Amino acid sequence: MCEIPGEELIAGAKGIAEGGPPSLAGKTVNKFRPGGLMIVRAGGNAGMFSGIIGGWSAGGPRGSVPVTREVKP
């Protein structure tokens, strides 16, 4: 499921002071911003290795943007 109840994100939810505005209550919110889920594949001749790149919680001009590039031996 890629959505979460807004009640779980508002300030004070689950005893956490930080959070979103009370207006999120009663709404369903996407867990990922549009274009915010990055799926990558990497590998080489060795095989049997993998990795996961965690999502960026802050994107756009105030956050960060992942940058990838091909690395050739």
N, C-alpha and C positions, 0 to 999 in steps of 0.2 A: 504494500500500500504506500503510495507516495503523497498522501495527504494526512494532515493532523488536525484535531479539533483546536480551534483558536483558544479555548479555555486553558489548554496546556501551555500556551505561549505568553499569556498576559503576565504583567508584573505581579509578583506575589504567588504565582501558581507553584504548587508543590514546595512552598516555603522559600522560593528563590526570589530575591528582591528585584533582580533585573528581569526585563521582559518587554513585551509589546504593549500597545495601548489597550484599554478596556474594550474598545470597539471591536476587537477580534473575537470576543465572546459570542458564541452562537454561530460562528462562521467556520468553514473548513478552509484550511490554508495549505498550499502546496509546500512540501518539504524542500523542494529545490526551486531556485529561481529559473526562469526560462534560459536555457543554454547552460545551466549550472551543473549539470551532471556530465562529467568527463569520463569517457571510457577509452582506455588506451591498451594497446597490445605492444609488447616488447619481447625480444628474445634473440637468440642466436643459436650457434651450433651446439652449445653445451646442453641446452634443454633442461627440463625438470626445475626451472626457476620461475618464479612469478612475483609480482608485487602489486600493491594497491595504492593509488594516489587518493588520499582523503580529499573531500570536498572543501572548497574555500567558503567560509561563512560570510565573508564580506567581499563583494565584487564591485566592479565599476570604479568610478573616479575616486571614491573614498577608501576602497579596499585594494585588493590585488587581483591580478589576472594571471592564470597559469600560462607558462610559455614552454613549449616543447620543441625539440629539434632532433633530427635524425643524427645518430652518431655512428659513423662507419669505422670499422677496424683499419 
